[in-house]
Amino acid sequence: MENRKHVIDKGADFICVGMYDFQIVDDVNIALGVRGGELERKRPWFA
């Protein structure tokens, strides 16, 4: 999870996730975990 947080902290506005039905729950949980945590983002969101 730390690598994913690093990407968002450094300015990524989008993430690429799996699209198969068995991947959706895990992908959403990862995104919510990263987004719900404390971010050290210096750049504003552009998406």
CHARMM-style PDB file with segment names, atoms N, HN, CA, C and O in Angstrom:
ATOM      1  N   MET     1       0.825  -1.194   0.000  1.00  0.00      PROA
ATOM      2  CA  MET     1       0.000   0.000   0.000  1.00  0.00      PROA
ATOM      3  C   MET     1       0.865   1.252   0.000  1.00  0.00      PROA
ATOM      4  O   MET     1       0.459   2.280  -0.540  1.00  0.00      PROA
ATOM      5  N   GLU     2       2.034   1.184   0.588  1.00  0.00      PROA
ATOM      6  HN  GLU     2       2.365   0.348   1.027  1.00  0.00      PROA
ATOM      7  CA  GLU     2       2.893   2.368   0.670  1.00  0.00      PROA
ATOM      8  C   GLU     2       3.288   2.877  -0.712  1.00  0.00      PROA
ATOM      9  O   GLU     2       3.340   4.091  -0.914  1.00  0.00      PROA
ATOM     10  N   ASN     3       3.569   1.996  -1.668  1.00  0.00      PROA
ATOM     11  HN  ASN     3       3.527   1.010  -1.504  1.00  0.00      PROA
ATOM     12  CA  ASN     3       3.913   2.427  -3.019  1.00  0.00      PROA
ATOM     13  C   ASN     3       2.758   3.166  -3.664  1.00  0.00      PROA
ATOM     14  O   ASN     3       2.967   4.154  -4.368  1.00  0.00      PROA
ATOM     15  N   ARG     4       1.540   2.696  -3.432  1.00  0.00      PROA
ATOM     16  HN  ARG     4       1.370   1.894  -2.861  1.00  0.00      PROA
ATOM     17  CA  ARG     4       0.367   3.354  -4.007  1.00  0.00      PROA
ATOM     18  C   ARG     4       0.203   4.749  -3.422  1.00  0.00      PROA
ATOM     19  O   ARG     4      -0.107   5.695  -4.147  1.00  0.00      PROA
ATOM     20  N   LYS     5       0.410   4.882  -2.122  1.00  0.00      PROA
ATOM     21  HN  LYS     5       0.662   4.114  -1.534  1.00  0.00      PROA
ATOM     22  CA  LYS     5       0.319   6.191  -1.476  1.00  0.00      PROA
ATOM     23  C   LYS     5       1.381   7.134  -2.051  1.00  0.00      PROA
ATOM     24  O   LYS     5       1.104   8.311  -2.283  1.00  0.00      PROA
ATOM     25  N   HSD     6       2.563   6.634  -2.276  1.00  0.00      PROA
ATOM     26  HN  HSD     6       2.788   5.678  -2.087  1.00  0.00      PROA
ATOM     27  CA  HSD     6       3.653   7.436  -2.823  1.00  0.00      PROA
ATOM     28  C   HSD     6       3.262   8.028  -4.178  1.00  0.00      PROA
ATOM     29  O   HSD     6       3.540   9.198  -4.441  1.00  0.00      PROA
ATOM     30  N   VAL     7       2.635   7.250  -5.022  1.00  0.00      PROA
ATOM     31  HN  VAL     7       2.410   6.300  -4.808  1.00  0.00      PROA
ATOM     32  CA  VAL     7       2.237   7.714  -6.349  1.00  0.00      PROA
ATOM     33  C   VAL     7       1.243   8.868  -6.238  1.00  0.00      PROA
ATOM     34  O   VAL     7       1.385   9.875  -6.931  1.00  0.00      PROA
ATOM     35  N   ILE     8       0.247   8.731  -5.380  1.00  0.00      PROA
ATOM     36  HN  ILE     8       0.131   7.912  -4.817  1.00  0.00      PROA
ATOM     37  CA  ILE     8      -0.756   9.785  -5.206  1.00  0.00      PROA
ATOM     38  C   ILE     8      -0.116  11.015  -4.573  1.00  0.00      PROA
ATOM     39  O   ILE     8      -0.400  12.136  -4.994  1.00  0.00      PROA
ATOM     40  N   ASP     9       0.739  10.829  -3.573  1.00  0.00      PROA
ATOM     41  HN  ASP     9       0.969   9.917  -3.231  1.00  0.00      PROA
ATOM     42  CA  ASP     9       1.423  11.959  -2.935  1.00  0.00      PROA
ATOM     43  C   ASP     9       2.248  12.757  -3.938  1.00  0.00      PROA
ATOM     44  O   ASP     9       2.342  13.979  -3.828  1.00  0.00      PROA
ATOM     45  N   LYS    10       2.841  12.086  -4.905  1.00  0.00      PROA
ATOM     46  HN  LYS    10       2.765  11.093  -4.995  1.00  0.00      PROA
ATOM     47  CA  LYS    10       3.730  12.757  -5.858  1.00  0.00      PROA
ATOM     48  C   LYS    10       2.993  13.386  -7.037  1.00  0.00      PROA
ATOM     49  O   LYS    10       3.628  13.977  -7.911  1.00  0.00      PROA
ATOM     50  N   GLY    11       1.677  13.271  -7.078  1.00  0.00      PROA
ATOM     51  HN  GLY    11       1.161  12.791  -6.368  1.00  0.00      PROA
ATOM     52  CA  GLY    11       0.950  14.038  -8.070  1.00  0.00      PROA
ATOM     53  C   GLY    11       0.099  13.291  -9.071  1.00  0.00      PROA
ATOM     54  O   GLY    11      -0.494  13.925  -9.943  1.00  0.00      PROA
ATOM     55  N   ALA    12       0.008  11.972  -8.992  1.00  0.00      PROA
ATOM     56  HN  ALA    12       0.490  11.456  -8.283  1.00  0.00      PROA
ATOM     57  CA  ALA    12      -0.843  11.257  -9.945  1.00  0.00      PROA
ATOM     58  C   ALA    12      -2.302  11.637  -9.712  1.00  0.00      PROA
ATOM     59  O   ALA    12      -2.771  11.634  -8.574  1.00  0.00      PROA
ATOM     60  N   ASP    13      -3.015  11.962 -10.777  1.00  0.00      PROA
ATOM     61  HN  ASP    13      -2.634  11.965 -11.701  1.00  0.00      PROA
ATOM     62  CA  ASP    13      -4.427  12.309 -10.678  1.00  0.00      PROA
ATOM     63  C   ASP    13      -5.321  11.119 -10.996  1.00  0.00      PROA
ATOM     64  O   ASP    13      -6.497  11.118 -10.633  1.00  0.00      PROA
ATOM     65  N   PHE    14      -4.791  10.121 -11.657  1.00  0.00      PROA
ATOM     66  HN  PHE    14      -3.835  10.121 -11.951  1.00  0.00      PROA
ATOM     67  CA  PHE    14      -5.567   8.948 -12.054  1.00  0.00      PROA
ATOM     68  C   PHE    14      -4.829   7.679 -11.667  1.00  0.00      PROA
ATOM     69  O   PHE    14      -3.607   7.677 -11.516  1.00  0.00      PROA
ATOM     70  N   ILE    15      -5.581   6.606 -11.509  1.00  0.00      PROA
ATOM     71  HN  ILE    15      -6.573   6.608 -11.632  1.00  0.00      PROA
ATOM     72  CA  ILE    15      -4.977   5.298 -11.298  1.00  0.00      PROA
ATOM     73  C   ILE    15      -5.572   4.334 -12.308  1.00  0.00      PROA
ATOM     74  O   ILE    15      -6.718   4.496 -12.727  1.00  0.00      PROA
ATOM     75  N   CYS    16      -4.813   3.355 -12.690  1.00  0.00      PROA
ATOM     76  HN  CYS    16      -3.882   3.224 -12.349  1.00  0.00      PROA
ATOM     77  CA  CYS    16      -5.269   2.327 -13.616  1.00  0.00      PROA
ATOM     78  C   CYS    16      -5.504   1.061 -12.795  1.00  0.00      PROA
ATOM     79  O   CYS    16      -4.595   0.572 -12.124  1.00  0.00      PROA
ATOM     80  N   VAL    17      -6.706   0.543 -12.852  1.00  0.00      PROA
ATOM     81  HN  VAL    17      -7.444   0.940 -13.397  1.00  0.00      PROA
ATOM     82  CA  VAL    17      -7.048  -0.621 -12.041  1.00  0.00      PROA
ATOM     83  C   VAL    17      -7.616  -1.722 -12.924  1.00  0.00      PROA
ATOM     84  O   VAL    17      -7.983  -1.490 -14.075  1.00  0.00      PROA
ATOM     85  N   GLY    18      -7.683  -2.924 -12.364  1.00  0.00      PROA
ATOM     86  HN  GLY    18      -7.385  -3.113 -11.428  1.00  0.00      PROA
ATOM     87  CA  GLY    18      -8.255  -4.054 -13.083  1.00  0.00      PROA
ATOM     88  C   GLY    18      -9.742  -3.858 -13.311  1.00  0.00      PROA
ATOM     89  O   GLY    18     -10.421  -3.219 -12.508  1.00  0.00      PROA
ATOM     90  N   MET    19     -10.240  -4.403 -14.396  1.00  0.00      PROA
ATOM     91  HN  MET    19      -9.688  -4.922 -15.048  1.00  0.00      PROA
ATOM     92  CA  MET    19     -11.641  -4.189 -14.737  1.00  0.00      PROA
ATOM     93  C   MET    19     -12.488  -5.452 -14.667  1.00  0.00      PROA
ATOM     94  O   MET    19     -13.684  -5.414 -14.958  1.00  0.00      PROA
ATOM     95  N   TYR    20     -11.887  -6.552 -14.290  1.00  0.00      PROA
ATOM     96  HN  TYR    20     -10.916  -6.583 -14.054  1.00  0.00      PROA
ATOM     97  CA  TYR    20     -12.662  -7.779 -14.178  1.00  0.00      PROA
ATOM     98  C   TYR    20     -13.468  -7.758 -12.885  1.00  0.00      PROA
ATOM     99  O   TYR    20     -13.068  -7.124 -11.909  1.00  0.00      PROA
ATOM    100  N   ASP    21     -14.590  -8.445 -12.882  1.00  0.00      PROA
ATOM    101  HN  ASP    21     -14.914  -8.960 -13.675  1.00  0.00      PROA
ATOM    102  CA  ASP    21     -15.484  -8.406 -11.730  1.00  0.00      PROA
ATOM    103  C   ASP    21     -14.805  -8.848 -10.436  1.00  0.00      PROA
ATOM    104  O   ASP    21     -15.141  -8.330  -9.371  1.00  0.00      PROA
ATOM    105  N   PHE    22     -13.881  -9.772 -10.492  1.00  0.00      PROA
ATOM    106  HN  PHE    22     -13.608 -10.193 -11.358  1.00  0.00      PROA
ATOM    107  CA  PHE    22     -13.217 -10.237  -9.273  1.00  0.00      PROA
ATOM    108  C   PHE    22     -12.142  -9.271  -8.777  1.00  0.00      PROA
ATOM    109  O   PHE    22     -11.617  -9.463  -7.680  1.00  0.00      PROA
ATOM    110  N   GLN    23     -11.800  -8.242  -9.548  1.00  0.00      PROA
ATOM    111  HN  GLN    23     -12.226  -8.085 -10.439  1.00  0.00      PROA
ATOM    112  CA  GLN    23     -10.783  -7.273  -9.151  1.00  0.00      PROA
ATOM    113  C   GLN    23     -11.382  -5.992  -8.572  1.00  0.00      PROA
ATOM    114  O   GLN    23     -10.684  -5.253  -7.877  1.00  0.00      PROA
ATOM    115  N   ILE    24     -12.630  -5.719  -8.837  1.00  0.00      PROA
ATOM    116  HN  ILE    24     -13.196  -6.319  -9.401  1.00  0.00      PROA
ATOM    117  CA  ILE    24     -13.223  -4.424  -8.495  1.00  0.00      PROA
ATOM    118  C   ILE    24     -13.206  -4.154  -6.994  1.00  0.00      PROA
ATOM    119  O   ILE    24     -12.808  -3.068  -6.574  1.00  0.00      PROA
ATOM    120  N   VAL    25     -13.622  -5.103  -6.191  1.00  0.00      PROA
ATOM    121  HN  VAL    25     -13.946  -5.985  -6.533  1.00  0.00      PROA
ATOM    122  CA  VAL    25     -13.686  -4.889  -4.741  1.00  0.00      PROA
ATOM    123  C   VAL    25     -12.299  -4.581  -4.181  1.00  0.00      PROA
ATOM    124  O   VAL    25     -12.144  -3.637  -3.406  1.00  0.00      PROA
ATOM    125  N   ASP    26     -11.303  -5.353  -4.558  1.00  0.00      PROA
ATOM    126  HN  ASP    26     -11.428  -6.120  -5.188  1.00  0.00      PROA
ATOM    127  CA  ASP    26      -9.945  -5.099  -4.065  1.00  0.00      PROA
ATOM    128  C   ASP    26      -9.431  -3.739  -4.518  1.00  0.00      PROA
ATOM    129  O   ASP    26      -8.822  -3.014  -3.732  1.00  0.00      PROA
ATOM    130  N   ASP    27      -9.670  -3.387  -5.776  1.00  0.00      PROA
ATOM    131  HN  ASP    27     -10.165  -3.976  -6.415  1.00  0.00      PROA
ATOM    132  CA  ASP    27      -9.193  -2.103  -6.301  1.00  0.00      PROA
ATOM    133  C   ASP    27      -9.843  -0.919  -5.585  1.00  0.00      PROA
ATOM    134  O   ASP    27      -9.170   0.058  -5.255  1.00  0.00      PROA
ATOM    135  N   VAL    28     -11.136  -1.009  -5.352  1.00  0.00      PROA
ATOM    136  HN  VAL    28     -11.682  -1.803  -5.620  1.00  0.00      PROA
ATOM    137  CA  VAL    28     -11.840   0.074  -4.647  1.00  0.00      PROA
ATOM    138  C   VAL    28     -11.344   0.181  -3.213  1.00  0.00      PROA
ATOM    139  O   VAL    28     -11.138   1.288  -2.714  1.00  0.00      PROA
ATOM    140  N   ASN    29     -11.152  -0.942  -2.548  1.00  0.00      PROA
ATOM    141  HN  ASN    29     -11.320  -1.840  -2.953  1.00  0.00      PROA
ATOM    142  CA  ASN    29     -10.649  -0.904  -1.170  1.00  0.00      PROA
ATOM    143  C   ASN    29      -9.253  -0.300  -1.089  1.00  0.00      PROA
ATOM    144  O   ASN    29      -8.956   0.444  -0.153  1.00  0.00      PROA
ATOM    145  N   ILE    30      -8.397  -0.608  -2.049  1.00  0.00      PROA
ATOM    146  HN  ILE    30      -8.638  -1.212  -2.809  1.00  0.00      PROA
ATOM    147  CA  ILE    30      -7.055  -0.012  -2.078  1.00  0.00      PROA
ATOM    148  C   ILE    30      -7.150   1.496  -2.293  1.00  0.00      PROA
ATOM    149  O   ILE    30      -6.495   2.267  -1.592  1.00  0.00      PROA
ATOM    150  N   ALA    31      -7.963   1.914  -3.259  1.00  0.00      PROA
ATOM    151  HN  ALA    31      -8.494   1.288  -3.828  1.00  0.00      PROA
ATOM    152  CA  ALA    31      -8.107   3.346  -3.545  1.00  0.00      PROA
ATOM    153  C   ALA    31      -8.677   4.099  -2.343  1.00  0.00      PROA
ATOM    154  O   ALA    31      -8.203   5.187  -2.018  1.00  0.00      PROA
ATOM    155  N   LEU    32      -9.674   3.541  -1.689  1.00  0.00      PROA
ATOM    156  HN  LEU    32     -10.059   2.657  -1.952  1.00  0.00      PROA
ATOM    157  CA  LEU    32     -10.251   4.190  -0.512  1.00  0.00      PROA
ATOM    158  C   LEU    32      -9.250   4.250   0.636  1.00  0.00      PROA
ATOM    159  O   LEU    32      -9.214   5.232   1.379  1.00  0.00      PROA
ATOM    160  N   GLY    33      -8.452   3.222   0.782  1.00  0.00      PROA
ATOM    161  HN  GLY    33      -8.482   2.425   0.178  1.00  0.00      PROA
ATOM    162  CA  GLY    33      -7.444   3.221   1.831  1.00  0.00      PROA
ATOM    163  C   GLY    33      -6.392   4.293   1.623  1.00  0.00      PROA
ATOM    164  O   GLY    33      -5.982   4.965   2.570  1.00  0.00      PROA
ATOM    165  N   VAL    34      -5.959   4.450   0.389  1.00  0.00      PROA
ATOM    166  HN  VAL    34      -6.292   3.904  -0.380  1.00  0.00      PROA
ATOM    167  CA  VAL    34      -4.963   5.477   0.070  1.00  0.00      PROA
ATOM    168  C   VAL    34      -5.570   6.864   0.196  1.00  0.00      PROA
ATOM    169  O   VAL    34      -4.981   7.755   0.808  1.00  0.00      PROA
ATOM    170  N   ARG    35      -6.743   7.044  -0.380  1.00  0.00      PROA
ATOM    171  HN  ARG    35      -7.222   6.321  -0.878  1.00  0.00      PROA
ATOM    172  CA  ARG    35      -7.392   8.361  -0.389  1.00  0.00      PROA
ATOM    173  C   ARG    35      -7.854   8.773   1.007  1.00  0.00      PROA
ATOM    174  O   ARG    35      -7.871   9.960   1.330  1.00  0.00      PROA
ATOM    175  N   GLY    36      -8.228   7.798   1.832  1.00  0.00      PROA
ATOM    176  HN  GLY    36      -8.214   6.834   1.569  1.00  0.00      PROA
ATOM    177  CA  GLY    36      -8.709   8.099   3.174  1.00  0.00      PROA
ATOM    178  C   GLY    36      -7.601   8.397   4.168  1.00  0.00      PROA
ATOM    179  O   GLY    36      -7.858   8.911   5.257  1.00  0.00      PROA
ATOM    180  N   GLY    37      -6.379   8.077   3.798  1.00  0.00      PROA
ATOM    181  HN  GLY    37      -6.170   7.660   2.914  1.00  0.00      PROA
ATOM    182  CA  GLY    37      -5.245   8.313   4.693  1.00  0.00      PROA
ATOM    183  C   GLY    37      -4.726   9.738   4.586  1.00  0.00      PROA
ATOM    184  O   GLY    37      -5.255  10.555   3.833  1.00  0.00      PROA
ATOM    185  N   GLU    38      -3.714  10.010   5.332  1.00  0.00      PROA
ATOM    186  HN  GLU    38      -3.284   9.346   5.944  1.00  0.00      PROA
ATOM    187  CA  GLU    38      -3.090  11.336   5.330  1.00  0.00      PROA
ATOM    188  C   GLU    38      -2.194  11.464   4.107  1.00  0.00      PROA
ATOM    189  O   GLU    38      -1.222  10.721   3.967  1.00  0.00      PROA
ATOM    190  N   LEU    39      -2.514  12.400   3.223  1.00  0.00      PROA
ATOM    191  HN  LEU    39      -3.304  13.004   3.336  1.00  0.00      PROA
ATOM    192  CA  LEU    39      -1.727  12.601   2.011  1.00  0.00      PROA
ATOM    193  C   LEU    39      -0.821  13.815   2.172  1.00  0.00      PROA
ATOM    194  O   LEU    39      -1.195  14.801   2.808  1.00  0.00      PROA
ATOM    195  N   GLU    40       0.361  13.736   1.595  1.00  0.00      PROA
ATOM    196  HN  GLU    40       0.665  12.935   1.078  1.00  0.00      PROA
ATOM    197  CA  GLU    40       1.320  14.846   1.622  1.00  0.00      PROA
ATOM    198  C   GLU    40       1.440  15.429   0.228  1.00  0.00      PROA
ATOM    199  O   GLU    40       2.544  15.652  -0.268  1.00  0.00      PROA
ATOM    200  N   ARG    41       0.328  15.669  -0.386  1.00  0.00      PROA
ATOM    201  HN  ARG    41      -0.569  15.488   0.017  1.00  0.00      PROA
ATOM    202  CA  ARG    41       0.273  16.110  -1.778  1.00  0.00      PROA
ATOM    203  C   ARG    41       0.522  17.614  -1.865  1.00  0.00      PROA
ATOM    204  O   ARG    41      -0.166  18.401  -1.217  1.00  0.00      PROA
ATOM    205  N   LYS    42       1.511  18.007  -2.670  1.00  0.00      PROA
ATOM    206  HN  LYS    42       2.070  17.367  -3.196  1.00  0.00      PROA
ATOM    207  CA  LYS    42       1.831  19.427  -2.837  1.00  0.00      PROA
ATOM    208  C   LYS    42       1.124  20.038  -4.031  1.00  0.00      PROA
ATOM    209  O   LYS    42       0.929  21.252  -4.091  1.00  0.00      PROA
ATOM    210  N   ARG    43       0.741  19.201  -4.980  1.00  0.00      PROA
ATOM    211  HN  ARG    43       0.899  18.215  -4.931  1.00  0.00      PROA
ATOM    212  CA  ARG    43       0.099  19.675  -6.196  1.00  0.00      PROA
ATOM    213  C   ARG    43      -1.411  19.514  -6.068  1.00  0.00      PROA
ATOM    214  O   ARG    43      -1.865  18.489  -5.560  1.00  0.00      PROA
ATOM    215  N   PRO    44      -2.207  20.490  -6.510  1.00  0.00      PROA
ATOM    216  CA  PRO    44      -3.670  20.353  -6.421  1.00  0.00      PROA
ATOM    217  C   PRO    44      -4.185  19.281  -7.385  1.00  0.00      PROA
ATOM    218  O   PRO    44      -3.515  18.936  -8.358  1.00  0.00      PROA
ATOM    219  N   TRP    45      -5.371  18.766  -7.104  1.00  0.00      PROA
ATOM    220  HN  TRP    45      -5.915  19.046  -6.313  1.00  0.00      PROA
ATOM    221  CA  TRP    45      -6.010  17.792  -7.983  1.00  0.00      PROA
ATOM    222  C   TRP    45      -6.459  18.480  -9.267  1.00  0.00      PROA
ATOM    223  O   TRP    45      -7.023  19.574  -9.212  1.00  0.00      PROA
ATOM    224  N   PHE    46      -6.222  17.864 -10.412  1.00  0.00      PROA
ATOM    225  HN  PHE    46      -5.764  16.977 -10.456  1.00  0.00      PROA
ATOM    226  CA  PHE    46      -6.644  18.419 -11.690  1.00  0.00      PROA
ATOM    227  C   PHE    46      -7.686  17.551 -12.382  1.00  0.00      PROA
ATOM    228  O   PHE    46      -8.135  17.885 -13.478  1.00  0.00      PROA
ATOM    229  N   ALA    47      -8.066  16.470 -11.774  1.00  0.00      PROA
ATOM    230  HN  ALA    47      -7.701  16.199 -10.883  1.00  0.00      PROA
ATOM    231  CA  ALA    47      -9.008  15.555 -12.408  1.00  0.00      PROA
ATOM    232  C   ALA    47     -10.436  15.909 -12.072  1.00  0.00      PROA
ATOM    233  OT1 ALA    47     -11.362  15.237 -12.525  1.00  0.00      PROA
TER     234      ALA     47
END
